[in-house]
Amino acid sequence: MALKYKLILASGSPRRVDLLNQAGIEPSRLMPMDIDEAPKKSEHPRSLARRLSTEKAEAALAAIKGDMTWKGSYILAADTVVAVGRRILGKAEFADEASASLYLLSGRSHWVYTGVCLITPDRKVRQKIVETKVRFKRLSGFEIENYLASGQWRGKAGAYGIQGLAGTFVQKMVGSYTNVVGLPLYETILLLTGEGFDVHSRWPEA
Ligand SMILES: Cc1cn([C@H]2C[C@H](O)[C@@H](COP(=O)(O)OP(=O)(O)OP(=O)(O)O)O2)c(=O)[nH]c1=O
């Protein structure tokens, strides 16, 4: 898809850039937004994905405020959350946290929620929250140790990346694969083309 517009990707995730490129879209600018990603007390994982994707897009909009170079640009942001039931499995900082996450995912199903938020040049907000159900096989201690040694858990929600070695753990998946990797392409294109989205609010012109 050849985008006629300037697109700011409010992200530092190399996966999101790759996925957009896969769809034929080259962001004009990458703006990683450093926001507090801690869930609120008893916040549902779906609500968290919605809130954080909105906050990332909003932060990018605030950052370009008054800069005429970016007038007329779209802003795209996403947030991926992994959860077992309502229990949110964040990005592990250390191997022991990653290990705990993998033991929890072993032999059961979990949900991956990605919130995608697009702000249009006329500052309308288009948003989608996409859900994928993933079932992991039962993982042996050896498989977990081996995975931890690969380092592929770093910087990823739930401490795994389906696009790498952890792809071999997946027994079953229902829903979008690209959603799990960090940006659901089908829905993102719908947002960009202006079809099938939820309008929540409108922000003033940057
Ligand atoms: C579950 C899963 C997540 N991930 C990644 C996607 C996201 O980069 C990351 C989830 O963290 P996010 O907070 O959604 O994104 P991020 O901090 O990496 O990037 P940014 O906020 O700047 O956009 O986990 C995979 O790459 N593969 C997977 O299978």
The ligand as an SDF file (V2000), in Angstrom:
LIG
                    3D

 29 30  0  0  0  0  0  0  0  0999 V2000
    4.2220  -11.5710   22.4860 C   0  0  0  0  0  0  0  0  0  0  0  0
    5.2610  -10.9210   21.6350 C   0  0  0  0  0  0  0  0  0  0  0  0
    5.6520   -9.6130   21.8440 C   0  0  0  0  0  0  0  0  0  0  0  0
    6.6150   -9.0410   21.0650 N   0  0  0  0  0  0  0  0  0  0  0  0
    7.0590   -7.6510   21.2960 C   0  0  0  0  0  0  0  0  0  0  0  0
    6.2680   -6.6100   20.5130 C   0  0  0  0  0  0  0  0  0  0  0  0
    6.5820   -5.3250   21.2560 C   0  0  0  0  0  0  0  0  0  0  0  0
    7.7870   -4.7580   20.7200 O   0  0  0  0  0  0  0  0  0  0  0  0
    6.8410   -5.8230   22.6890 C   0  0  0  0  0  0  0  0  0  0  0  0
    5.7320   -5.4070   23.6160 C   0  0  0  0  0  0  0  0  0  0  0  0
    6.0490   -4.1890   24.2010 O   0  0  0  0  0  0  0  0  0  0  0  0
    5.3480   -2.8080   23.8340 P   0  0  0  0  0  0  0  0  0  0  0  0
    5.3600   -1.9950   25.0770 O   0  0  0  0  0  0  0  0  0  0  0  0
    4.0490   -3.0480   23.1470 O   0  0  0  0  0  0  0  0  0  0  0  0
    6.3150   -2.1620   22.7610 O   0  0  0  0  0  0  0  0  0  0  0  0
    7.8220   -1.7340   22.8670 P   0  0  0  0  0  0  0  0  0  0  0  0
    8.1580   -1.1710   24.2180 O   0  0  0  0  0  0  0  0  0  0  0  0
    8.6960   -2.8570   22.3770 O   0  0  0  0  0  0  0  0  0  0  0  0
    7.8970   -0.6050   21.7530 O   0  0  0  0  0  0  0  0  0  0  0  0
    7.1690    0.8380   21.6980 P   0  0  0  0  0  0  0  0  0  0  0  0
    6.4190    1.0570   22.9820 O   0  0  0  0  0  0  0  0  0  0  0  0
    8.2900    1.8220   21.5340 O   0  0  0  0  0  0  0  0  0  0  0  0
    6.2790    0.7660   20.4990 O   0  0  0  0  0  0  0  0  0  0  0  0
    6.8930   -7.2610   22.6400 O   0  0  0  0  0  0  0  0  0  0  0  0
    7.2070   -9.7490   20.0270 C   0  0  0  0  0  0  0  0  0  0  0  0
    8.0860   -9.2210   19.3230 O   0  0  0  0  0  0  0  0  0  0  0  0
    6.7930  -11.0250   19.7870 N   0  0  0  0  0  0  0  0  0  0  0  0
    5.8610  -11.6630   20.5400 C   0  0  0  0  0  0  0  0  0  0  0  0
    5.5380  -12.8450   20.2700 O   0  0  0  0  0  0  0  0  0  0  0  0
  1  2  1  0
  2  3  2  0
  2 28  1  0
  3  4  1  0
  4  5  1  0
  4 25  1  0
  5  6  1  0
  5 24  1  0
  6  7  1  0
  7  8  1  0
  7  9  1  0
  9 10  1  0
  9 24  1  0
 10 11  1  0
 11 12  1  0
 12 13  2  0
 12 14  1  0
 12 15  1  0
 15 16  1  0
 16 17  2  0
 16 18  1  0
 16 19  1  0
 19 20  1  0
 20 21  2  0
 20 22  1  0
 20 23  1  0
 25 26  2  0
 25 27  1  0
 27 28  1  0
 28 29  2  0
M  END
$$$$
